[in-house]
């Protein structure tokens, strides 16, 4: 083979190798583009619950570092479900699957929203009383009727439209537990708990919606009532629902919500800092993420930021 032919062969070989190398890189990019599409804006609803509020700000802190533009807005539960069904909202991480009741269950069955993950399965949500009331023999919803006057025929609930409120309103309307003469006071979490603290300090008889995880279980001496008729549903789980279509629109974001996981201790810490200590949820989120990068890196394992960079590396660099 003469020198010219050798050069042609060598040049051709090099061009082929460059093409193959470029092709491999192109395939990786092409595969990345095919499998991952980014919507950039993430719409996250909350209700006026400290737990879901601080949880959502932690999520926002992580996603913002990956280049997403997260917006957090406060709605009632019925509006959140409507927004999820209409695909105007992306994910709700404060879903109490049992106590939300029929509207949520029907929407899940119809595929209008997707149950993507469960974070907490050792929770409590239901009517509670001060410990001194419990020790006086009020251990069940069955015991309320015969002591109605001591409770002033009043149940203290949460914000209007709350699922727990509706369970008790239905009980009053249908005279379940003989509570037909009772009424409910609807207010936000902070106002309700402030009033409960005052009434407990004064030794009054009150019954209210309690739940855990929450700092109230540490600060207030309280007990949960039995529900022999099961109007509050089965054992509760708390987790995340996402809108249908999210996986197709942004599989990267879908992966995050499927991997996001916490426990009661973590959420109690968040709630205490945000709600009890009245700190800015954005500051609480930033401090917590910075101090818990090992867990956060598990949430973003296998993910990318919107520029295609490895999410774990991006998160690591953000807090150097």
Secondary structure, 3 states (H helix, E strand, C coil): CCHHHHHHHHHHHHHHHHHHHHHHHHHHHHHHHHHCCCCCEEEEEECCCHHHHHHHHHHHHHHHHCCCEEEEEECCHHHHHHHHHCCCCCEEEEEECCCCCHHHHHHHHCCCEEEEEEEECCCEEEEEEEHHHHHCCCCEHHHCHHHCCCCCCEEECCCCCCHHHHHHHHHHHCCHHHCCCCEEECCCHHHHHHHHHHHHHCCCCCEEEEEECCCHHHHCCEEECECCCCCCCCCCCEEEEEECCHHHHCHHHHHHHHHCCCCHHHHHHHHHHHHHCCCCHHHHHHHHHHHCHHHHHHHCCCCECCCCCEHHHHHHHHCC
